[in-house]
Amino acid sequence: MEKIFETMIAGRKFVAKIGKIAQFANGAVMAQYGDTVVLSTVTASAQPKEGIDFFPLSVDFEEKQYAVGKIPGGFIKREGRPTEKAILTSRVIDRPIRPLFPKDLRNDVVVSNLVMSVDQDCSPEITAMLGTSIAIAISDIPWKGPIGGVVLGLIDGKTVINPTLEQRAISDMYVTLAGTLSKICMVEAGANEVPDEVMLQAIADGHEVIKDICKFINEIVAEVGKPKFTYESADVPEEVFSMIKEFAWDDMRQAVLSDDKSVRDANVAALTEKVTAFITEKDEELVKYIPDSIYKLEKKVVRDYLFREHVRVDGRALDQIRPLSCDVGLLPRVHGSSMFQRGQTQVVNVCTLAPLSEAQSIEGLDAGETTKRYMHHYNFPGYSVGEAKASRSPGRREIGHGALAERSLVPVLPSEEEFPYAIRTVSEITMSNGSTSQGSVCASTLSLMDAGVPIKRPVAGISSGLIVNENDDNDFLVFMDIQGIEDFFGDMDFKVAGTTEGITSIQVDIKVEGLSLDIIREAFALTRKGRLQIINDIILPRISAPRTELSKYAPRIVSMNIPVDKIREVIGSGGKVINKIIADTGADININDDGKLFISTPDLEKAEKAQKIINGIISDPEVGTTYTGKVTRIMEFGAFVEFLPGKEGLVHISKLAWSRVEKVEDVVKEGDEVTVKLVEIDSQGRLNLSIRDTQEKPEGYVEEEPRRRDNNRGGRNDRKGGNNRGGFNKRFDRNDDDSAEPAKGRRIEF
């Protein structure tokens, strides 16, 4: 029997329908927010998965084009691989729910969110997050939820909960926030240099709404929730771990103390062999527990050093950043390049500039098709951590880290009017020992400046870690610049990127059930200190401002505005005119619907040539103006010359030269480039040109008696944007008497 539950979130109705759809799933809900509808389901395998040492959770967010009344493009007409936004949304939902599952659960759990209808004012991402929380909470799968989620906007300095499409367009930030009744579970933010204290207040405002959402979900669970099933724990037996801990505790404390990851790894490997020999003597059946026991022991040692002794394995203070270095201009032929290193995390970044026509087109469930002018891509090869692993296409982690660095830089990029380029930066992770995503932010800043992109201010990123007392949530330790071992064994990876003026991005990963505002406040203070240190002490001393000259290998782009009613003339029928300009100049040309035109080519002279041609097209021919054109046709009575693209005029035989010309071919031939002067636009709009009037008149020149000739200008066709005069066919009497009248029509003299 279907149950329907309703509440209001940010002034819009949220409805959860349970019991009718997807009844075979462990938990299912049809979540509706406004007119956005998402089917959220969760299923779990009956038995634990063998041979794994982690909780196997999968979260999917499926976008269907029918949700916005579209049929997918392409030949197959079926949705293909998930869009980048769908992958990022899956990660945003995964991060707050994962820590609330039992750590020793090994049953497969699959969360699926099917977007079936989209109201652009009501985020499908938030609808899916709430649907996921309800589906898991009412299911029989062990979980410590529920969670709630909202989007935070900032308009005129005020927090806006779940902003509409129109509000998002003018908001200074877009923050996805998730939490429980008591704690914050996840923060994912992009912001226009928002001050730390403003961001903290927005998070506090959002958490108040989240508390109400969690109370609403608890009411649903009380009415339709299932009892949670029992499961087989995959944890190491306590007696086995206690034996290994007693034997290896002191050795592990010595093994992890090094600022070199490879040395620590070698020390732990040697200790593992020692423990294996010890356990084998005791009981060979217990050897299978050694890998998990060593991991657990190393984690306890590192946490104990940090929390109880305030000692980090590499000897740093809690607020100290690892050694920093950077460089720019590494690669000779690229448009911009850099290297940034923090400790043993090293990133090489390359910047490429291109015409705006190469911006990425994005087709998803957002309102209309959009383009992305700035792209950041992140690659994480096996060699960066010393693994013999073949390269593969980017996974969710690579896509997520790339998007985070991209979001960090967007607020400081120049506008298209200031810098009419599409921009791509690629971060190649060459060494990894913690927080490569924030290293990518720093490296991207350097390569953008090296490429001459006039960014407003440098952006730097840093992360902070957390250790929480297992017995008291209010007893915690926050520290700056986590390395890999502190990330693995700590409770938080709190990444913040920004400028000297404010925050541009946040991403928070946690392994505990949530964060208090006190923890977030302290993390903000540490990360601000860190990013200012990187900007002022490392980035600016190496390159104080973006280069004023682009690389000689970068395209030169000339921008110009053309009247909207002239766009068709520049493009021509079927693209004939613009394609000819491209072929003649080698320039790439891009025109926006608003008349903004961009000409791109590595050779500035070619760009200027194309600009000159386009100026000719959009300009109305002026009598008395001199042009350079090409002879297109030879007739008995003169030569037709295309002096502007799509504009053709006649040079009568009498206007070819100051001297008498018997045959047109004696002066010009088809294909010749000639200089002409527009001497007349007649009453029918026909363009009469002269070659002789561009030349100096000979001394003593006496005008000859005009010769009458057939003035048949066949094949010229008057059209908008051109002056072909097709169909014009006058016949004249060939009487040598100048006073004779034409056979038909009015008298015409030459």
Secondary structure, DSSP 4 states (H G I P E B T S, - for coil): --EEEEEEETTEEEEEEESSS-TTSSEEEEEEETTEEEEEEEEEEEEEPTT-SS--EEEEEEE-GGGGT----SSS-S--SPPHHHHHHHHHHHHHHGGGS-TT--EEEEEEEEEEE-BTTB-HHHHHHHHHHHHHHHSSS------EEEEEEEETTEEEES--HHHHHH-SEEEEEEE-SSSEEEEEEEEEEE-HHHHHHHHHHHHHHHHHHHHHHHHHHHHHPPPPPP----SPPHHHHHHHHHHHHHHHHHHT--S-HHHHHHHHHHHHHHHHHHHHHH-GGGGGGHHHHHHHHHHHHHHHHHHHH---TT---TT-PPPEEEEE---SSSSEEEEEEETTEEEEEEEEEE-GGGSEEE-SSSSS-EEESEEEEEE--GGGGT------S--HHHHHHHHHHHHHHGGGSPPTTTS--EEEEEEEEEE-SS-HHHHHHHHHHHHHHHHT---SS--EEEEEEEEEETTEEEEEEEEES--HHHHHHSSEEEEEEE-SS-EEEEEEEESSS-B-HHHHHHHHHHHHHHHHHHIIIIIHHH-SS--SS--TTSPEEEEEE--GGGHHHHH-GGGHHHHHHHHHH--EEEE-TTSEEEEEES-HHHHHHHHHHHHHHHSPP-TT-EEEEEEEEEETTEEEEEEETTEEEEEEGGGS-SS--S-GGGT--TT-EEEEEEEEE-TT--EEEESGGGSPPPTT--PPPPPP-----TTEEEETTEEEETT--------S-TTPPPSSSS----
